[in-house]
Amino acid sequence: MIKTPTISEASDGRIAVTGELTFATAREARQIGLLVLESSRAERIVVDCAGVTRADSAGLAVLLDWLAWGRRKARAVSLTNLPESLVAIAKISEVDELLQPAAVG
């Protein structure tokens, strides 16, 4: 059974992602994540991936999309506690630099 990850604002500006970020869950995870990002009132948003249990390239695409949302909206969005599997995929895909915080302003 495919279960969509839980994505919620755990505290002011900290968004917790729990569960799988995979091809099977990416579409819904992206949409839910964008809704949570939009509803956050924090100036700086940190997406905490410590609860991600499994991830693939589609999950990486979701995270990159959330970072792109931050750039489009001039909001500081960063990622923390990325699973090693996601970091490895990002390096192989030569997009690991995109995972770093960018200056907003």
N, C-alpha and C positions, 0 to 999 in steps of 0.2 A: 504494500500500500504506500502510495506517495503522499507525503505529508508536507504541506507548505511550512516553511520556517516561520517562527514567531519573530516579529520585528516590532519593537515598541520602544518608546522613550522611557528609559529606566530612571533617569534623573535629568535635571536641566541640562540639555545639550548632549546627553549620552544616550545613544540609541543602541540597544542590545539586539543582536541577531542570534537566534538559537535554532539549530536544526540543519537541514541540508540545503546548500546552494548549488543546485545541479541543473542539468538540462531539463529535467522533469519538473523542477520547481521555479525556474528562472523567471518565466513570464509573470507569474503571480507575485513572486518575491519582489520583482522590480516595481510593480504597481503599488504594492503595500508599502514598500520602502519609500517611494516618492510621496505617498500620502502622509507618512510619518514625518518625513523631512519637511514637507510643506506646512504641517501643523506645528512644528517646533518653533518656539519663540526665541530660542537661544541664538546668540551671535555666532558662537563657535559650536559646531556639531561634531561629535566624535562617534563614529560607528564602531562599536566594539564587537569583534567577530570571535571572541573567546568561546562562545557557545556553538560555533559552526562545527558540526560533526562530520560533514563530508562536503567536498566542493570540487568543481571541475571548471573547464574553460567558460561555460555558460554562467557559472556563479561569479567568475572573475569579471565577465562582461557586465553583470548586474552592478557590481561594486564600482566599476569604471563609469557606468552610467550615473550612479549616484554622485560621484565626484564631479562629473561633467555638469550635473544639475547645479551643484554648488557654484561652479564657475559661472554658469549662465545667470544665476540669481545673485551673484556677488556675495555668497555666503561661504564662510570658512568651514569646509567639510574635510575631515581627515579619518583615516582608518587606523585601528589598533588591534592587536592580538590576531593578526592574520594567520590562518593555518599555513604550515610549511608547504603543503601541496599547492596552495594558491600562489604563494611567493615563487615556487618553482615554475609553475605555469607562466606566471608573469615574466620571469627571467627568460624562459625559452622563447616566449612570444615577443620579447624585447619591448615590453610595456611596463616593466618594473618601475621605471622612473615616474610613470603616471600615478603610481600609488603613493608617492611622496606628497606631503602637504605643499600646496601652492600659495603664494601670496595673493591675498584678495584685497582689492581696494581700488 
